[in-house]
Amino acid sequence: MKIVAVTACPTGIAHTYMAAEALVKSAAHLKINIQVETQGAMGIENKLSYHDISHADIALIASDIEIEQAERFEQCHVIKSNIEEVLTNPDAVIKRCLDGF
């Protein structure tokens, strides 16, 4: 299973990066492959390529705002979450991705 994810919050500072870190830790704990793009105050970092996206089983959008370049995910199975859910229970978010697959 491979998940690609985007995290973004309104201010693009702490929560964007905290959510990315929480997803990476949770996925590692559950032995799931994940790549996380952050869309924060510094713009898009760790940008997911079209290749990354097309080879993923699930795309997770963990955001409280509209993400940039959302059209990249139009052909994917997308699961959406808000930042708070990722920060408070990242394992449940990852498991929901697994259930959605």
C-alpha positions as CSV (number, residue, x, y, z in Angstrom):
1,M,0.0,0.0,0.0
2,K,1.3,3.4,-0.9
3,I,-0.3,6.7,0.3
4,V,0.5,10.1,-1.0
5,A,-0.7,13.0,1.2
6,V,-0.9,16.7,1.3
7,T,-1.1,18.7,4.5
8,A,-2.1,22.4,4.6
9,C,-3.6,24.7,7.2
10,P,-4.8,28.3,7.0
11,T,-1.6,29.9,8.4
12,G,0.7,27.4,6.9
13,I,3.1,27.3,9.7
14,A,3.1,24.9,12.6
15,H,0.0,22.6,12.0
16,T,0.9,21.9,8.4
17,Y,4.3,20.5,9.4
18,M,3.1,18.8,12.6
19,A,0.4,17.0,10.7
20,A,2.9,15.8,8.1
21,E,5.2,14.5,10.8
22,A,2.3,12.8,12.6
23,L,1.3,11.0,9.3
24,V,4.8,9.8,8.6
25,K,5.2,8.5,12.2
26,S,1.8,6.8,12.1
27,A,2.4,5.2,8.7
28,A,5.8,3.9,9.8
29,H,4.2,2.4,12.9
30,L,1.6,0.7,10.7
31,K,4.2,-0.3,8.1
32,I,2.6,1.8,5.4
33,N,4.5,3.6,2.7
34,I,3.7,7.3,2.6
35,Q,5.0,10.5,1.0
36,V,3.8,13.8,2.3
37,E,3.7,17.1,0.5
38,T,3.3,20.2,2.7
39,Q,1.7,23.4,1.5
40,G,2.7,26.0,4.0
41,A,4.0,29.5,4.4
42,M,7.1,28.5,2.4
43,G,4.9,27.3,-0.5
44,I,4.8,23.7,-1.7
45,E,7.6,21.5,-0.2
46,N,8.3,17.9,-0.9
47,K,6.1,18.3,-4.0
48,L,4.6,15.0,-5.1
49,S,5.3,14.3,-8.8
50,Y,2.7,13.0,-11.2
51,H,4.6,9.7,-11.1
52,D,4.3,9.6,-7.3
53,I,0.6,10.3,-7.5
54,S,-0.2,7.9,-10.3
55,H,1.6,5.0,-8.5
56,A,-0.2,5.6,-5.2
57,D,-3.2,3.6,-4.0
58,I,-4.7,6.4,-2.0
59,A,-4.3,10.2,-1.9
60,L,-4.9,11.8,1.5
61,I,-5.7,15.5,1.6
62,A,-5.4,16.7,5.2
63,S,-6.3,20.3,4.9
64,D,-8.5,23.0,6.3
65,I,-8.1,25.1,3.1
66,E,-8.2,24.5,-0.7
67,I,-4.9,23.0,-1.7
68,E,-2.8,24.3,-4.6
69,Q,-2.7,22.2,-7.8
70,A,-5.6,20.0,-6.6
71,E,-6.1,18.9,-10.2
72,R,-3.1,16.6,-9.9
73,F,-5.3,14.3,-7.8
74,E,-8.4,14.1,-10.1
75,Q,-7.6,10.5,-11.2
76,C,-6.9,9.2,-7.7
77,H,-9.0,7.7,-5.0
78,V,-9.0,10.7,-2.5
79,I,-9.7,10.5,1.2
80,K,-10.1,13.9,2.9
81,S,-9.4,14.9,6.5
82,N,-8.9,18.0,8.5
83,I,-5.7,18.9,10.2
84,E,-7.1,18.6,13.7
85,E,-8.1,14.9,13.1
86,V,-4.6,14.2,11.8
87,L,-3.0,15.8,14.9
88,T,-5.3,14.1,17.4
89,N,-5.6,10.7,15.9
90,P,-3.2,10.0,12.9
91,D,-3.6,6.2,13.2
92,A,-7.3,6.5,12.7
93,V,-6.7,8.6,9.6
94,I,-4.3,6.1,8.1
95,K,-6.6,3.3,8.9
96,R,-9.5,5.1,7.2
97,C,-7.2,5.3,4.1
98,L,-6.7,1.5,4.3
99,D,-10.4,1.0,4.6
100,G,-11.0,3.2,1.7
101,F,-8.8,1.2,-0.5
